[in-house]
Amino acid sequence: MFSVKNYQVIVFTLIFFSTFHLDAKSQTREYDIVIYGGTSAGIAAAIQSSRMGKSVIMIEPSSRIGGLTTGGLGQTDIGNKQVIGGISREFYQNIKRYYERPESWKWQNPQEYRDGGQTRTAEGEDAMWTFEPSAALKVYEEMMAPEKIEVVYKQRLNRKNGVKKQGQKIVEIEMETGEKYRGKMFIDATYEGDLMATAGVTYTYGRESNKQYGETLNGVQANDIGMTLKRTISLNSYHHNFIDGVDPYVVKGDPSSGLLPFIIEGGPGIDGSGDKGIQAYCFRMTLTDHPENRIPFKKPDDYNELEYELLFRNYEAAEGPIEEMYSYGDPLVPWINSKMPNRKTDTNNQKGFSTDFIGQNWDYPEASYEEREKIIERHRSYQQGLMWTLAYHPRMPKKVRDKVSNWGTCKDEYEREDGWQQQLYIREARRMVSDYVMTQHNCEGLEVAEDPISLAAYGMDSHQVQRYVDANGYVQNEGNVEAHGFPPYPISYHSIIPKKGECSNLLVPVCVSSTHIAFGSIRMEPVFMILGQSAATAAALAIENGTDVHSLDYNKLKTRLLKDKQILAHEPK
């Protein structure tokens, strides 16, 4: 029989456990090094922190660690393999060992696999540079297993007031869930720079004007061909643009009918001028043509055919066979469909209308979590619609449909049932503005950082930023820059720490202090891993020497980096 006494016991029990639950959440955990963001940089930082004997926690806002390395970018952008050292090189060496296991080949005989491009694994190499996202995840987990690393998933920083500082020092950070983490040193390893921003560190986003740092490849880039240091720079008129004569209006030839979706009103802006434009994002799709592992492309519920009208018109504008539309890349399909092991691909943007959702990510860096999720879902829906259109829409040339419909997402790669990943390719978002800003001059060797913690080796690279109507009344993309031909160059230690006087115990190995165009060279996953390891090394040494990140003796840092097989100078072989 239920009594008042029983009721009181139940109420007391509920209050006790509720209070216990709240107390558990409000308890503050303490570590030597707190890493926010389980990207490739965050993982390398966590491993290095553990190896240097420091207590460390890595907080990942999502349910999957590894960022783009486990999220579809298996065709590693390198530039020069010789300059990849330390934990970063360990990762690629472990990738090779992973694929030396017979059980790693489920959908393909290893003798049948041939990689290509700059990431081709040459005979006798100690590392492998192309891999499935699931393989990268397993390798990361294997590398972390022997280390003392605490990992927390699905916890997002309270971006309103989740960073507690005493003077210039971060004391603790608080998550949206109420968990708090205290640390002696903090590392922001996110693509977005949320910890950095919440800590009050100076940052920027978008494109600087060329005048600001005396550059030539920053800001609006609507010219056809540019020159720098006698190297031809292919800008937006050739790569990743439309066939001549593609009409931008809903009704062809009728401006009064309005512009087709995703085309801006007005011109692109004055060449070299700054703006808040962000180079386009996309999903680096993991596709397969194996019938047992393939999920056919599906039309999204919110499909709008008008959003793909420019794609149809681009094919229709071709003169002669569609295989002769472009003189580069895939002759039929607007993609780079790079081969990965097990009959899979890393599929990226190519040509004028492709996987990049041009101009639809400008708000992402500063957006709330909820707004970012909407942007991510909108990118996914757009890309799902694109792939369905290429594979099945009757207005697409049959040759294109026949080719694309052989492909689909993979059943065995990601957590989502439709085979799509959660990780959007955040090519750039916020960038810290520190006492040392990496610029085009660093990339070209005209200025050399004297305190290197990594080398970068990729060309200056920006995807398209916006889509507009040119003076002839046709549609064009703007923002693409591809500047190559320079040797590896050093990245400054001071580009991963805030301005002196802003924050004394924070390191930022992803959203480094750099201009838009320099970041286009730095922003490669191998480099992020190197920078993550260097950041953790600096954090650990600062703790050991009782100093802050600004007062750390660089020679001590350099000595430890070299001991741990980091490469800080380039010696051509």
ABEGO torsion letter per residue (X at the ends): XBBAAAAAAAAAAAAAAAAAAAAAAABBBBBABBBBEABAAAAAAAAAAAAAGBBBBBBBABABBGEAAAAGBABBBAGBAAABBEAAAAAAAAAAAAAABAAABAABBAAABBBBEAABBBBGBABBABBBAAAAAAAAAAAAAABBBBBBBGBBBBAAAABBBBEABBABBBBAAGBBBBBABBBBABAAGAAAAAAGBBBBBEBBBAAAAGBAABEBBABABBBBGGBBBBBAAABGBBBBGBBABABBGBAAAEBBBGBBBEBAEBBGBBBABBBBBBBBBBBBABAAABBBBBBBAABBAAAAAAAAAAAAABBEBAAAABABEBAABBBBBBBBBGGBBBBBBBEABBABBBGAAAAAAABBAAAAAAAAAAAAAAAAAAAAAAAABAABBAAAAAAAAABBBBAAABABAAGBBABBBBABBBBBBBABBBBAAAAAGABBBABBABBBABBBBBBBABBBBBAAGBBBBBGBBBBBGBBBBBBBAAAABBBBGABAABBBAABBBBBAAAAAAAABAAAAAAAAAAAAAAAAAAAAAGBBAAABBAAAAAAAAAAAGBBABBBBX
